[in-house]
Amino acid sequence: MKDKWSVSIVGVGGQGILLVSDIIGRAALLAGKDVLGSEVHGMAQRGGVVSSTVRFGKVHSPLYRKGDIDMLLGFEPVETLRAAENANPNTVVVTSCVPIYPTTLRTMKQTYPDVNMVLEELSKRFKKITVIDSAKVSDEVGARIVENIVLLGALSAVAELPITEKQFKDAIAERVPKQFLDLNLKAFEAGRKAAENAKKVCNAK
């Protein structure tokens, strides 16, 4: 029986990765699990890489061995692919298909890879992958700022975690300002619903 879990969250600066990491950790605590975490900040204010790991259960270190990630939550498709080397074929992957184009691409006259080719490569590597147009879903909820909570909702729907939906919602309530709680809970529910209808292609512009 499984007694420890490792969740990796990756993306770029400004996407709310650390908030989601905190919520997952709080939810795990509400589930009665010991929690450890670590963060890596790139040049976050310039759209640099940001990654966070939450480990809970019978864990003794916030660090994990390569290939030990149980769940990979990607906020940006290329960053999800970059992080794939830390996962294994059985890792549950949830990724946004919405690209974020760094300024370096324009200044160095480089091109961003075709998103569907990135998703195809991810699909080859992983048995369980859920792709979400997080921008579209968050816009439908009412605000792009809750895109991260949409992705958290999707993860909660497909990952086999010892955390209930209520515990996730209670953790959200602990972490977000009261005036934005309803919006965030709607985003969480929308993400769960989107995961049920997810496809491995992207129509995001």
C-alpha positions in Angstrom: 0.0 0.0 0.0 1.3 3.4 -1.0 2.5 5.5 1.9 4.2 8.5 0.3 3.5 10.8 -2.6 5.5 13.4 -4.6 3.9 16.1 -6.6 6.0 18.4 -8.9 4.6 21.7 -10.1 6.4 23.5 -12.9 5.9 26.6 -15.0 7.2 30.2 -15.2 7.2 33.1 -12.9 3.9 34.9 -12.3 1.7 31.8 -12.8 0.9 31.2 -9.2 2.9 28.0 -8.8 3.9 28.6 -5.2 0.3 29.3 -4.2 -0.8 26.0 -5.6 2.1 24.3 -4.0 1.1 25.8 -0.6 -2.5 24.7 -1.1 -1.5 21.1 -1.9 0.6 21.0 1.2 -2.1 22.4 3.4 -4.6 19.9 2.0 -2.3 17.1 2.7 -1.9 18.4 6.3 -5.7 18.4 6.6 -5.6 14.8 5.4 -3.3 14.0 8.4 -0.1 13.6 6.3 3.4 14.8 7.1 4.4 17.3 4.5 7.8 18.5 3.1 8.4 20.8 0.2 11.1 22.5 -1.8 11.1 25.4 -4.4 13.4 26.4 -7.2 13.1 30.0 -8.4 14.6 31.0 -11.7 14.4 34.6 -12.9 10.7 34.5 -12.0 10.0 38.2 -12.5 11.2 37.9 -16.1 9.2 34.8 -16.8 12.0 32.4 -15.7 11.4 28.8 -14.7 9.8 28.1 -11.4 9.3 24.7 -9.9 8.0 23.4 -6.6 7.8 20.0 -5.1 5.4 18.8 -2.4 6.0 15.5 -0.7 3.8 14.0 1.9 3.2 10.8 3.8 6.2 8.9 5.2 8.8 11.2 3.7 12.0 12.3 5.3 13.3 14.7 2.8 11.8 17.4 0.5 14.1 16.1 -2.3 13.3 13.1 -4.5 15.2 10.8 -6.7 15.0 11.1 -10.5 12.0 9.2 -11.7 10.2 9.2 -8.3 7.6 11.9 -9.2 4.0 10.6 -8.8 2.2 13.6 -10.2 3.5 16.3 -12.5 1.4 19.5 -12.8 2.6 21.7 -15.6 1.5 25.3 -16.0 3.2 25.7 -19.4 3.6 22.9 -22.0 7.3 23.3 -22.8 8.2 23.4 -19.1 6.1 20.3 -18.5 8.2 18.6 -21.2 11.4 19.8 -19.6 10.4 18.3 -16.3 9.5 15.0 -17.8 13.0 13.7 -17.1 12.2 13.7 -13.4 9.1 11.5 -13.9 8.4 8.0 -15.0 6.0 6.4 -17.5 3.4 5.9 -14.7 3.5 9.5 -13.5 0.1 11.2 -13.7 0.6 14.3 -15.8 -1.7 17.3 -15.9 -0.6 20.1 -18.1 -1.9 23.4 -19.5 -1.6 23.6 -23.3 -1.3 27.4 -23.2 2.2 28.5 -24.3 4.0 31.4 -22.7 6.4 33.0 -25.2 9.5 34.3 -23.5 11.0 37.6 -24.7 14.2 35.7 -25.5 12.5 34.0 -28.4 11.9 37.3 -30.1 15.3 38.9 -29.3 17.2 35.8 -30.4 14.8 35.2 -33.4 13.9 31.7 -32.2 10.6 30.0 -32.6 8.4 28.4 -30.0 7.8 24.7 -30.8 4.4 23.5 -32.1 2.3 22.9 -29.0 0.7 19.8 -30.3 4.1 18.3 -31.1 5.0 18.9 -27.4 1.8 17.3 -26.3 2.4 14.3 -28.6 5.9 13.8 -27.1 4.4 13.9 -23.6 1.8 11.4 -24.6 4.5 9.0 -25.8 6.3 9.3 -22.5 3.3 9.0 -20.1 0.4 6.6 -19.8 -1.8 9.0 -18.0 -1.9 12.6 -19.3 -4.6 15.2 -19.0 -4.4 18.4 -21.1 -6.3 21.5 -20.1 -6.8 24.8 -22.0 -6.4 26.5 -18.7 -6.7 30.0 -20.2 -10.1 29.3 -21.8 -11.5 27.6 -18.7 -10.4 30.5 -16.4 -11.8 33.0 -18.8 -15.1 31.2 -18.6 -15.0 31.3 -14.9 -14.4 35.0 -15.0 -10.7 35.8 -14.5 -7.5 34.7 -16.0 -5.8 35.1 -12.6 -7.4 31.8 -11.3 -5.8 29.8 -14.1 -3.6 28.1 -11.5 -6.6 27.0 -9.5 -8.2 25.6 -12.6 -5.1 23.3 -13.0 -5.2 22.4 -9.4 -8.8 21.3 -9.8 -7.9 19.2 -12.8 -5.1 17.5 -10.8 -7.5 16.8 -7.9 -9.9 15.0 -10.3 -7.4 12.7 -12.0 -4.6 12.0 -9.5 -4.9 9.2 -7.0 -4.1 11.3 -3.9 -5.2 10.6 -0.2 -6.8 14.1 -0.2 -10.5 14.6 -0.5 -12.2 17.3 -2.6 -13.4 19.0 0.6 -9.8 19.0 2.0 -8.6 20.8 -1.2 -11.4 23.3 -0.9 -10.7 23.9 2.8 -7.1 24.5 2.0 -8.1 27.0 -0.7 -10.3 28.8 1.9 -7.3 29.0 4.3 -5.0 30.5 1.7 -7.0 32.9 -0.6 -8.5 36.2 0.6 -12.2 35.9 1.5 -13.3 38.3 -1.2 -11.9 36.0 -3.9 -12.9 32.7 -2.3 -16.0 32.1 -4.4 -14.1 32.8 -7.6 -11.3 30.4 -6.7 -13.8 27.6 -5.7 -15.6 28.1 -9.0 -12.2 27.8 -10.8 -11.4 24.6 -8.8 -14.7 23.0 -9.8 -14.3 24.1 -13.5 -10.9 22.5 -13.5 -12.3 19.2 -12.2 -15.0 19.3 -14.9 -12.5 20.2 -17.6 -10.4 17.2 -16.6 -13.3 14.9 -17.4 -13.5 16.2 -20.9 -9.8 16.7 -21.6 -8.2 15.8 -24.9 -4.6 15.4 -25.9 -4.7 18.2 -28.4 -4.6 22.0 -28.0 -6.6 24.7 -29.7 -5.1 27.5 -27.6 -3.8 30.5 -29.5 
